[in-house]
């Protein structure tokens, strides 16, 4: 029997806790349908394409976890196919912890959160590092202005899941706020101009 994709997260210990706290029955029904989806649907593709940042988790060969942030222009985390993502990895502080972890353990987890719309997606996958400049260029990934691309990370999705919006604080990107304020200021200036011409 094929294991449900949700078993990536729902280990025996997790399932025991779900049983203890009363959520196991509902999750067992989900597992009977195969668990978490693997192929990205249209809503997930749109969500990923709008994000400017992602948190990625890797682990050492012996399981020590590490979380890192990656960012770029909207769409920097590129959907290459229903189960494939990629992003350009920029020059940073030269610690190479995430890249080193992936050399020993290719498992990766992505956490995307949209504070303005109070939504989030979790993605489990396996990553490979692409260092060949021609292969990186062939991916045609969006690149932040002024960024130096050192490599690309390609992720094969094993499962993904949406989270509920509960407890996500609503926050907004500075550039989005600046744009709305500029529109408001322009509207006020236009109304003042109209009032002045009537006086």
C-alpha positions in Angstrom: 0.0 0.0 0.0 1.3 3.5 -0.9 1.9 5.8 2.0 0.0 9.1 1.9 2.1 12.1 1.2 1.1 13.6 4.5 3.3 10.9 6.2 6.1 13.3 5.4 4.8 15.4 8.3 2.6 12.9 10.2 5.1 10.6 11.8 3.9 7.9 14.2 4.6 10.3 17.1 2.5 13.0 15.4 -0.3 10.6 14.8 -0.3 9.5 18.4 -0.6 13.1 19.5 -3.5 13.6 17.0 -5.2 10.6 18.5 -4.6 11.9 22.0 -6.0 15.4 21.2 -8.9 14.3 19.0 -7.8 15.3 15.4 -6.7 11.9 14.1 -10.1 10.9 12.6 -10.2 14.0 10.4 -6.6 13.5 9.2 -7.2 9.8 8.6 -10.0 10.7 6.2 -7.5 13.0 4.4 -4.9 10.3 4.3 -7.5 7.9 2.8 -7.7 10.3 -0.1 -3.9 10.3 -0.6 -2.8 13.0 1.9 -1.4 16.4 0.9 -1.4 17.3 -2.8 1.8 17.0 -4.9 0.8 18.9 -8.0 0.5 22.6 -7.6 -3.0 23.9 -8.5 -3.7 27.3 -10.1 -4.3 29.0 -6.8 -1.0 27.7 -5.4 0.9 28.8 -8.5 -0.6 32.3 -8.3 0.3 32.5 -4.6 3.9 31.4 -5.1 4.3 33.8 -8.0 3.2 36.8 -5.9 5.6 36.1 -3.0 8.7 38.2 -2.4 10.3 36.0 0.2 10.4 32.4 1.5 11.8 30.7 4.5 13.6 27.5 3.7 14.6 24.7 6.1 17.4 22.2 5.5 19.1 19.8 7.9 22.5 18.3 8.4 23.1 14.6 7.7 22.4 13.9 11.4 19.2 16.0 11.5 20.3 19.4 12.9 17.8 21.8 11.4 18.6 25.2 9.9 16.2 27.9 8.6 17.2 30.6 6.1 15.4 33.4 4.4 15.5 34.0 0.6 13.9 36.9 -1.2 13.7 38.6 -4.5 11.1 40.2 -6.9 7.6 38.8 -7.0 8.0 35.4 -8.8 11.6 34.9 -7.8 10.5 31.5 -6.6 9.7 30.2 -10.1 7.2 27.5 -10.8 8.8 25.3 -13.6 6.1 22.7 -13.5 3.3 21.2 -11.4 5.9 19.6 -9.1 9.0 21.7 -9.7 10.2 25.0 -8.3 13.5 26.9 -8.7 15.1 30.1 -7.5 18.3 32.0 -8.1 20.6 31.8 -5.1 22.4 35.2 -4.6 25.8 36.0 -3.1 25.5 36.3 0.6 27.5 36.1 3.8 29.5 33.1 2.5 28.5 30.8 5.3 27.1 28.2 2.8 25.1 26.4 5.6 22.0 25.7 3.5 24.1 24.6 0.4 26.3 22.5 2.6 23.3 20.9 4.3 21.8 20.1 0.9 25.1 18.4 -0.1 24.6 15.9 2.8 20.8 15.8 2.9 18.7 17.0 -0.1 15.5 17.3 1.8 14.1 20.8 2.0 11.0 22.5 3.4 9.7 25.9 2.2 7.4 28.1 4.2 5.7 30.9 2.3 3.6 33.5 4.2 1.6 36.4 2.8 1.0 38.7 5.7 -1.2 41.1 3.8 -3.7 38.4 2.8 -3.1 36.2 5.9 -2.3 33.1 3.9 0.6 30.6 3.9 1.8 27.5 2.1 4.2 24.7 3.3 6.1 22.7 0.7 8.1 19.5 1.3 10.6 18.5 -1.4 14.0 17.4 -2.5 16.5 20.0 -3.7 19.4 20.0 -6.1 22.0 22.7 -6.5 22.8 23.9 -10.0 26.2 25.6 -10.2 26.9 25.5 -14.0 26.3 29.1 -15.2 24.8 28.0 -18.5 22.4 25.7 -16.7 21.5 28.5 -14.3 20.9 30.9 -17.1 18.7 28.4 -19.0 16.3 28.4 -16.1 15.5 32.1 -16.8 14.8 32.9 -13.2 13.7 36.4 -12.0 16.7 38.2 -10.4 16.6 41.1 -7.9 18.2 44.3 -9.2 21.9 44.4 -8.4 22.0 40.8 -7.1 24.9 38.5 -8.0 23.6 35.0 -8.8 26.0 32.2 -7.7 23.8 29.2 -8.3 20.2 28.0 -8.6 18.2 25.7 -6.3 15.8 23.4 -8.1 13.1 21.7 -5.9 11.1 18.7 -6.7 7.9 18.9 -4.7 6.9 15.8 -2.6 3.9 17.4 -1.0 2.4 20.8 -0.2 -0.3 22.1 2.1 -2.1 25.3 2.9 -2.3 26.6 6.5 -5.3 28.3 8.0 -5.0 32.1 8.5 -5.5 31.8 12.2 -3.0 33.9 14.2 -1.2 35.4 11.2 -0.8 39.2 11.9 -1.7 41.4 9.1 1.3 43.3 7.7 2.0 45.1 4.5 5.0 45.6 2.2 6.5 49.1 2.5 6.4 49.6 -1.3 2.7 48.6 -1.4 1.9 51.1 1.4 3.9 53.8 -0.4 2.0 53.2 -3.6 -1.4 53.4 -1.9 -0.4 56.6 -0.1 0.9 58.1 -3.3 -2.4 57.3 -5.0 -4.3 58.9 -2.0 -2.1 62.0 -2.2 -2.7 62.3 -5.9 -6.4 62.1 -5.4 -6.4 64.7 -2.6 -4.3 67.0 -4.9 -6.8 66.5 -7.7 -9.8 67.3 -5.4 -8.0 70.4 -4.1 -7.3 71.5 -7.7 -11.0 71.1 -8.5 -12.1 73.1 -5.4 -9.6 75.9 -6.3 -11.0 76.2 -9.8 -14.6 76.5 -8.5 -13.6 79.3 -6.1 
